[in-house]
Amino acid sequence: MVVAVVREIMLGERRVALTPAGAGQLVADGHRVLVEQGAGNGASFTDAEYIAAGAEVLRSAGEAWAGADLLLKVKEPLPDEYHYLRPGLQVFTYLHLAGSESLTRQMVASGVTGLAYETIQLPDRSLPLLEPMSVVAGRLALQVGMHYLLHEQGRGVMLAGPPGVPQGQVVVLGAGKVGTNAAMLAARLGARVTVLDVQAEPLRRLDELLDGRVSTVFSTPAAVAEATATADLVIGAVLVAGGRAPIVLQETMVRAMQPGAVICDVAIDQGGCVATTRATTHLHPIYVLHGVVHYAVPNMPALAPRTSTLALTNATLPYVRQIAGRGLAAAIAARPELAGGVNCHAGALTCGPVGEAFGIEVAPLAL
């Protein structure tokens, strides 16, 4: 099979979908690997490293897209890439279709097979290809929030100040991988941390993990309003696998927050869980609304591109090898969770939560 990797064109995106070591493994398996020139530069992987691993470095994105059977990306195709989509091509990436109706309809109309990292789910409901970026995003969300609290538009609050000074207050909405990692780091830094979730089990696990050093609260509108009203930093970490994130923090609640408080909405790539957030970029990451600093960059892990690329390849490569070595149908037979990753195929939408988000008919997967 021909596996291709292209340079990401989303603003500020510096990750790449495959490391040179991963390319080398695919070449050793007997596949051709095509890499667009400069694709790894942002993550400090050079063209020379890919060539040494046995990959072919191509001058243009068009050559890589056209030559691919299986195309690997980090982020979803953008409008400038739509014309590359075609029947017979498999695109394996973070699709986040529930965040964009236009992308969803374009993918379906093109006939491409779209495999989403974030909707591959194991029987225990874990998300093995989303988890590494969730860990990165959760930890970065806390660091980003700390930075903007000290920004000229922030509250000027350190989460852990000197003795005799009150700790900063961090509220985390959602106790999944993003929320857990944000809460753990905040607690270790000495902040007062409150985590809210609509399920008791993740709250119980977090309470045990941190020996009660964070407050865990069952999430209701009243509980969210009460917790966020005095928060210095709110981290939105609500996830519905494959679907649009629900709005948990309403605009009235944002209006009631303290001036200069910071919201970091990690759920923005699935539409956001805060009523007042809209997607921002690494070039212009924040805006202020109702006196509150909003940070909502969809590709936050691009802030640490090398770390993120290494973590991503570790998670995705076993699935890539299955697809490349067996073909998609046989790969799904061997790894049934892969079926959940197929969001569209041969002109049909196959992901239920995305269909619900946009009122689009969903068809069963037929390979």
C-alpha positions in Angstrom: 0.0 0.0 0.0 1.1 3.6 -0.6 0.9 5.6 2.7 1.3 9.4 2.4 2.0 12.1 4.9 1.4 15.8 4.1 2.3 19.0 5.8 -0.4 20.4 8.0 -1.9 23.7 6.7 -4.0 24.7 9.7 -2.7 28.0 11.1 -0.1 27.3 13.8 -0.2 23.6 13.3 3.3 22.2 13.6 2.7 18.5 14.3 3.1 15.8 11.6 1.2 12.6 11.4 4.1 10.2 11.3 7.6 10.2 12.7 10.6 9.0 10.6 10.8 5.9 12.8 7.1 5.2 12.1 7.8 5.7 8.4 10.7 3.3 8.6 8.5 0.6 10.2 6.0 0.9 7.3 8.8 0.7 4.8 10.1 -2.4 6.6 6.6 -3.9 6.3 6.9 -3.5 2.5 4.9 -0.3 1.9 5.8 2.8 0.1 5.8 5.9 2.2 5.4 9.3 0.6 6.2 12.5 2.6 5.6 16.0 1.5 8.8 18.1 1.6 9.1 19.9 5.0 6.1 18.0 6.6 8.1 17.3 9.7 10.0 20.6 10.1 7.6 22.0 12.7 8.2 19.0 14.9 12.0 19.0 14.3 11.9 16.0 12.0 13.9 16.7 8.8 13.4 15.4 5.3 16.8 13.7 5.6 15.5 11.6 8.5 12.5 10.5 6.4 14.8 9.6 3.5 17.1 7.7 5.8 14.1 5.7 7.0 13.2 4.7 3.4 10.5 7.2 2.7 10.2 9.2 -0.6 10.1 13.0 -0.1 7.9 14.8 -2.6 8.0 18.4 -3.6 4.2 19.1 -3.3 1.2 18.2 -1.3 -0.7 17.4 -4.6 1.8 14.6 -5.4 1.3 13.1 -2.0 -2.5 13.2 -2.0 -2.6 11.9 -5.6 -0.3 9.0 -4.9 -1.8 7.8 -1.7 -3.9 4.9 -0.9 -3.9 5.8 2.8 -3.3 9.4 3.7 -2.3 10.3 7.2 -2.9 13.7 8.8 -3.1 15.3 12.2 -6.0 17.7 11.6 -9.1 17.6 9.4 -9.0 18.6 5.7 -9.4 22.3 5.3 -11.2 23.9 2.3 -7.9 24.3 0.4 -7.6 20.5 0.6 -11.1 19.5 -0.4 -10.3 19.1 -4.0 -7.9 16.3 -3.1 -10.7 14.1 -1.6 -11.7 11.3 -3.9 -13.3 7.9 -4.0 -10.9 5.1 -3.0 -8.8 7.3 -0.9 -8.6 6.6 2.8 -7.9 9.6 5.1 -6.9 8.8 8.7 -6.8 11.9 11.0 -8.6 13.8 13.7 -11.7 14.6 11.7 -13.9 16.1 14.4 -16.8 16.1 11.9 -19.3 17.1 14.5 -17.6 20.5 14.7 -18.2 21.3 11.0 -21.3 20.6 8.9 -19.6 21.9 5.7 -16.6 19.5 6.1 -19.0 16.6 6.9 -21.0 17.2 3.7 -17.8 17.7 1.6 -16.4 14.4 2.9 -19.6 12.5 2.1 -20.0 14.1 -1.3 -16.4 13.3 -2.3 -16.8 9.6 -1.7 -13.6 9.4 0.4 -13.3 7.0 3.3 -12.8 9.2 6.4 -11.3 7.4 9.4 -11.3 9.5 12.6 -8.7 8.9 15.3 -11.1 10.3 17.9 -14.0 7.8 17.3 -12.0 4.6 17.6 -13.4 3.2 20.9 -12.4 0.1 22.8 -15.0 -2.1 24.6 -14.2 -0.4 27.9 -15.2 2.9 26.2 -11.7 4.3 26.2 -10.5 6.2 23.1 -6.9 5.0 22.4 -6.0 7.4 19.7 -7.6 10.5 21.3 -6.0 9.7 24.7 -2.4 10.9 24.0 -3.6 14.3 22.7 -6.1 14.6 25.6 -3.2 14.1 28.0 -1.2 16.8 26.2 -4.2 19.2 25.9 -5.1 18.8 29.6 -1.7 19.7 30.8 -1.3 22.5 28.3 -4.7 23.9 29.2 -3.5 24.5 32.7 -0.2 26.1 31.5 -2.1 28.3 29.0 -4.6 29.4 31.6 -1.8 30.3 34.1 -0.2 32.4 31.4 -3.3 34.4 30.5 -4.1 34.9 34.2 -0.9 36.9 34.3 -1.7 38.6 31.0 -2.5 42.3 31.1 -6.2 41.4 30.6 -6.1 38.6 33.2 -6.8 38.8 36.9 -3.1 38.9 37.8 -3.4 35.7 39.9 -0.8 33.0 40.5 -2.5 29.6 41.2 0.0 29.0 44.0 1.2 32.2 45.6 3.4 32.7 48.6 2.3 31.8 52.1 -0.4 34.1 53.4 -1.9 34.6 50.0 -5.1 32.7 48.9 -4.6 30.0 46.3 -6.0 30.5 42.8 -9.2 28.7 42.0 -9.4 26.3 39.1 -12.7 24.8 37.9 -12.6 21.8 35.5 -15.7 20.9 33.5 -15.4 17.2 32.7 -13.4 14.4 34.4 -12.2 12.5 31.4 -8.6 12.4 30.2 -8.3 16.2 29.5 -10.0 17.1 32.8 -8.1 14.6 34.9 -4.7 15.8 33.6 -5.6 19.4 34.0 -6.8 18.8 37.6 -3.8 16.7 38.5 -1.3 19.4 37.4 -3.3 22.2 39.1 -3.5 20.3 42.4 0.2 19.6 42.3 0.9 23.3 41.8 -1.1 24.1 44.9 -4.3 25.5 43.4 -7.8 24.9 44.8 -9.4 22.6 42.2 -13.0 21.7 41.7 -14.0 19.1 39.0 -17.5 18.6 37.8 -18.9 15.8 35.8 -22.3 14.3 35.1 -21.1 10.8 35.9 -20.1 9.6 39.4 -17.5 7.0 38.4 -14.9 9.3 36.9 -15.3 11.7 39.9 -14.7 8.7 42.2 -11.6 7.7 40.3 -10.2 11.2 40.3 -10.9 11.5 44.1 -9.0 8.3 44.7 -6.2 9.2 42.4 -5.6 12.5 44.1 -6.4 11.4 47.7 -9.1 13.9 48.0 -6.9 16.9 47.1 -9.6 18.2 44.7 -13.3 18.8 45.2 -15.5 16.6 43.0 -19.0 17.8 42.3 -21.8 16.2 40.3 -22.5 18.6 37.5 -25.8 20.4 37.4 -26.5 23.9 36.0 -26.7 25.3 39.5 -23.4 23.6 40.5 -21.6 24.9 37.4 -22.9 28.4 38.1 -21.8 28.3 41.7 -18.3 26.9 41.0 -17.5 29.2 38.1 -18.7 32.4 39.7 -15.5 32.6 41.9 -13.1 30.8 39.6 -9.9 32.3 38.3 -9.5 29.7 35.6 -12.2 27.5 34.0 -11.1 24.6 31.8 -13.8 23.1 29.5 -13.1 19.4 29.0 -16.4 17.9 28.1 -16.4 15.2 25.5 -19.1 13.2 23.6 -17.2 10.7 21.5 -17.8 11.7 17.9 -20.6 14.1 18.7 -20.9 17.8 19.3 -19.9 18.9 22.8 -22.8 20.0 24.9 -22.9 23.6 26.2 -22.2 23.3 29.9 -21.3 26.9 30.8 -24.1 29.2 29.7 -23.6 32.9 28.7 -25.3 34.1 31.9 -22.7 32.1 33.9 -19.9 33.7 32.0 -21.3 37.1 32.7 -21.3 36.3 36.4 -17.6 35.3 36.4 -14.9 37.6 37.9 -13.4 40.2 35.6 -10.1 38.9 34.2 -10.9 35.3 34.8 -9.8 32.9 32.1 -11.8 30.2 30.2 -9.8 27.6 28.2 -12.3 25.6 26.2 -10.5 22.4 25.1 -13.7 21.1 23.7 -13.7 23.7 20.9 -12.7 21.2 18.2 -16.1 19.5 18.9 -18.0 22.8 18.9 -17.0 23.9 22.4 -18.7 23.4 25.8 -19.0 27.2 26.6 -21.7 29.3 25.1 -19.4 32.2 24.5 -16.4 30.5 22.9 -15.6 30.6 19.2 -12.5 29.0 17.6 -9.3 31.0 17.8 -5.9 30.4 16.4 -2.3 30.2 17.7 -1.7 33.6 16.0 -4.7 35.2 17.8 -5.4 32.8 20.6 -7.6 34.9 22.9 -10.4 37.5 23.0 -12.3 39.1 25.9 -16.0 38.9 26.3 -18.0 40.0 29.3 -14.7 40.8 30.9 -13.5 37.2 30.7 -10.5 36.1 28.7 -11.4 33.3 26.3 -8.8 30.9 24.9 -10.2 28.4 22.3 -7.5 27.1 20.0 -8.7 23.8 18.4 -5.2 22.4 17.8 -3.8 23.2 21.2 -1.3 20.3 21.3 0.5 22.0 18.4 2.1 24.1 21.1 4.3 21.1 21.8 4.6 19.6 18.3 7.5 17.2 18.8 6.1 15.7 22.0 2.7 15.5 20.5 3.9 13.9 17.2 5.8 11.2 19.1 2.8 10.4 21.3 0.4 10.4 18.3 2.6 8.0 16.3 2.9 5.7 19.2 -0.8 5.4 19.3 -1.7 5.4 15.6 1.0 3.3 14.1 -0.4 -0.1 15.1 -3.7 0.7 13.4 -1.9 2.2 10.3 0.1 -1.1 10.0 -3.1 -3.1 10.2 -4.9 -1.1 7.5 -1.8 -1.0 5.2 -1.0 -4.6 5.7 -4.5 -6.2 5.5 -6.8 -3.6 3.9 -9.5 -1.9 5.8 -12.1 -4.7 5.9 -9.6 -7.3 7.2 -8.1 -4.7 9.6 -11.6 -4.2 11.1 -12.0 -7.9 11.4 -8.8 -8.1 13.3 -9.3 -4.9 15.3 -13.1 -4.4 15.5 -12.8 -1.0 17.2 -11.6 0.4 13.9 -15.1 0.2 12.5 -16.1 3.0 14.9 -13.4 5.1 13.3 -15.0 5.0 9.9 -17.1 8.2 9.8 -17.9 8.2 6.1 -17.4 5.7 3.2 -18.3 5.6 -0.4 -20.6 8.6 -0.3 -22.4 7.7 3.0 -22.1 9.1 6.5 -21.5 6.2 8.9 -21.1 8.0 12.2 -24.3 8.3 14.3 -23.4 11.2 16.5 -22.4 13.3 13.5 -25.7 12.5 11.8 -27.6 13.6 14.9 -25.6 16.8 15.0 -26.6 17.9 11.5 -29.7 15.9 10.7 -27.9 13.8 8.0 -29.0 10.3 7.3 -26.6 7.7 8.6 -26.0 4.4 6.8 -24.5 1.2 8.2 -20.8 0.6 7.2 -20.6 -1.6 4.2 -17.1 -2.4 2.9 
